[in-house]
Amino acid sequence: MNKFKFNWRKPLIYSLFYLTNREVYNWIKEIKRLEKLSKNEIEEYQKDKLKKLLLHAWQNVPYYKDVLEQSKVVENGIINLNNFDKISYLTKEIIRREGKNIYSKDYKSRKTYANTSGGSTGEPLQLIQDKHYNNINYIVNKIYFQSFNGKDLGELEIDLWASMRDMQRNYGHYKEIFINFLYNRIILNSFKMSEDDMRRYVDIINKKKPRSMWVFAESIDAFCKFIKKNNLKITHHPKFILSTATTLYPEIRALAEEVFGCPVLNQYGSREVGAMTVECKYKNSHSFFWSHYIEVVNSEIVVTLFTNYSMPLIRYKIGDRATSAESFLCQCGHVTAPLKDMDGKVVTQFKKENGDLISSYYFIRLLFFQSWIKQYKLIQRDYNLIEFKIVLNGKSDEIAMRKFEDEVRYTMGENCKVRWDFVGEIEPTPSGKYIYTVCEIK
Ligand SMILES: [Zn+2]
């Protein structure tokens, strides 16, 4: 009975944070205070954060000095938030064009590191980020949104997730093994799932009884379809399942809720700005207002990130769409101004002739660090042919292309070829959705 077992991991993880990363330790406490704030207090809190960020950007970032003066957000060194909506949007195009002009002059002293975005519109991007960003957006927010929905730090989670260890040769993974052990996390590789794998996954979930699960929408979809088709049963109901990275369609959610007998909740974010929102059990999305200021303008999500002073992202058009709702006190006890009708990345599973399912998101991840690609789309035409449509950003990178082909052969089979198709543009669907990957095998 897991329930009565002492969760020794929680005090251990806290102690490790206390000793090695005090900021995370302090912020976990700080969020307990922040989540109780009223609507007005949240507004005041965000105004204060915005002012500090804008002042920093004006003083230290060449690109923003001009932008903030032109929009009259800064006049004579004074911030005027009334003009905030006059600030021109930041786009991937501008980031690429401006390069170091968007870096803060003091970025070297901020323990920055490079991150590269998968981009919501299939446009890879090079970014630099503060250690503070990583602490808040990746560690603290994640701990928070799991506990928010009822899974405490150290309780078992099973992830139907990207196991790079299982996909890549010579992948150095000792740190990953340690972290997963510490956090009590079992990773079931969703990037490649054979029928045997999926049967094994059902057994593991029923036997280990996870408190929560993390999944990619298209992986849980394929997994649930397999379970139903083969009359298998999930006998353990986790407290909740979080779906992330790709779009959770209503039909995927309904199917997974039926198979797992628990709420399936959308968690939204991106590599540029980290985790931004999570749904509560009432299916309202809650934003992390201490790290992001979110606007919805003409159905486009626009984000200002509070946690990255090295390279401030102010009014950044993330490339995803949503409608927004009025702020209110949700039944779950937290104030929210939910994003609704979210529409983001659309990906699918690729198929092998032997029935194995390969997540095309695996290939998308391989493209994260490829600055020569402006936009892309992958189409599986046949078991042995993947077409790669690319809008180039400058010249093509032959070495990267050969490496990608190699990865495709390794994953999809020796005979699988890549057909490169350099195009001028990749059109979104009429609703503004970008389809990243398509599988034409029925
Ligand atoms: Zn709620």
Residues whose N, C-alpha, C, O or C-beta is under 5 A from the ligand:
A	BS01	ZN	C280 Y282 N284 C330 Q331 C332 H334
